[in-house]
Amino acid sequence: MNKRTTNALAIENFQKDSNVAFAVLYQKYFGYTRKFVLGNKGNLEDAEDVFQDALIILYEKLYDDDFKAYTCLANYVTGISKNLWLKKLRNRNFFVEIHETYYFENKEEINQAIENERDYWDKLNDYINKISSHCQNLIHDIFMKNKSIGEIQEKYKYSSKHNAQNQKHKCVEQIRKIKKEDNF
């Protein structure tokens, strides 16, 4: 099932008020929010709160008359999550509760964050499509599927975790080299 089909089904499930779409997005994409929040002065409870708020905002956005899914829903959810957490960090001295109308009150800022996230992922996908197929698979497993170095070592039959980590570094370097060439 491709991303466009997945998007269409997820949007359809959301619009039917189905919990299936929430469960699928949570199962597949909560890891990104968790990793981002934990890496930026947060804890697991913060990550869960932010992700839940992001899903509510996405739900509200899907009912907006001008909503168009230009990219996969994961990018929308992760962009909203990232924006929410950064806003909470900026306001950490003050307790800020995200309420039901957050999207409508902050529509422009959220849309800009989503657009920036979409542009980032589009560029990254362009770079990834230019690297070796082995590296494409490895990068996808590590960064999109959140597989551990141990899982990578096992899947790709590397002799040690160090070798798996070294291969990850080489693949990331391929992306950096292509990015540098594109910038000149």
N, C-alpha and C positions, 0 to 999 in steps of 0.2 A: 504494500500500500504506500503510495507516494505522499509527500508532504501536502500537496494540494488536496488530495482525497481526504487525508487526515484532517486538514483544516476545515474542509466542508462538513465532514461528519461532526467534528468538535463544535463548530458553530451551530450546526443543526441541533446537536444535543443540548447546548447551552440554551438555545432559543426554545427548546421544549421543556426547559427547567429540569433537565436530566442531571443526576449526580454523576453519571458516567463520565462526562467531559471533565468535571472537577477531579475525579479520581485519576483519570488518565494523565491530565496535566500535572497533578501532584506527584504521581508515581514517576513520571518521566523527567520532570523539570524542577522539582523541589531541591534536588541536589545542588543545582547551580546557585540558587538563592542561599541555601545553607552555607555553601562554601564562601560566597561573597560576604555574607553577614559575619560569619565566624572570622573571616580574614580581615574584617574591618570593625573590630571592637565590639562585636555582638556575641550573643549566645544562641543556643538552639531555640529557646522560647522566642527570642527576637525574630529569628529566621522564620519560624512558623507563623508568627503574627504578620510579618511583612508579606509572606507568600499568600496567606489567606486574604489579606487586604488587596493584594494584587489581583487575585482571582475575582474578588468582588468588583473591583474597578473594571477588569476585563468584561465581566458579565454586564455591567452597566454600559460599557462602551459598545458591546455587540448590539445593544438596542438603540444606539445612536443612529439616526437616519443616514448619516454620511459615512458610516463605517465601511471600510474596504480592507480586506486582508491582503496586503501586498507581500507579506512575508509569513513565515510559519507562526502559529500562535505562541510557540515557545519564545520567540523573539519579543513578542508583545509582553508576555508575562515576565520574562527576565528583565526587560527594559523598565517596566513598571516597578518591579521589585527593587531593582537597583536604585531607581529614583526615590522610592519611598524610604529606603534605608538611608540614603545620603541625606535626605531631608530630615529624618529623625536624628541623624548624627549632628547636623547643623543646629538642631533645636534641643539637643540633649539636656541642656540646662533647664529646659522647660518641658514638662510632660505634655506631649501632644498626642491626643487621641484621634485616630483616623475615623471619621464618621461616614455614614452612608453617602453623603453628597460630595465626598472628596473629589471624585472625578470631575464633576460639573464645576466645582469651585476652582480646580487647578487644571482644567482641560488643556489650555495652551502649553503649559509646562510639561504635562504628561505626553502630549502629542509630540512635542519637540524631543523629549527623551526617547520616545519610541522611534522617531525618525532617525535620531542619531544612532540608536542601537541597530536599526535596520541597515543604515549605511555602513556601520562597522561590520556587521555580519556579511553583507554583500561583498565588501572589499576582502574580508577574510576568506570567504568562499572562493573568490577569484584567485587569491594567492594559493589556497589549498589545491585548487584544480590544476595549478601549474607545477606542483611537486610530483615526485614519483608516486605511483599507485600504492606501493608499500607504505610510504610515509602518509599518504592520504588515509589509509586504513588505520594506521597507528595513531595518528592525530585524532581521528574520529573516535576511536576506542577510548583514548585518554581523556579528551576534553569534552566530547559530546555524550559518551556513555559513562563517563566518570569511573573508568576501570583503574584499579590500583596497579602499581608497577609490578606487584606479584602476579596479578592476573595477566598483565601484558607479557611478562616473562614466560608464563605457562602457555599462553595462546600462540606466541610467536617462536616458542622453543629457544629462548635465549638461555645461555648457560648460567647467568647470574642476574640478580636485580641490577647490579652495576651496569652490565651490558645493555639491559633494557633501558635504563636511565640514559645511558650514552646514546642509544639509538634515538630516543625521544629528543635529546638535545640536537642531534644531527638533523632530524626532521624539522625541528623548530628553526634551526639555522637556514635550512632550505627556504623556508617562508620568509625569514628576515632578508635573505639575499635577494629574493624576488621583489619584496617590498622596496628594498633600497634601489634596485634597478628601475622600478616603476616611478620612483620619486625623482629620478634624474631626467 
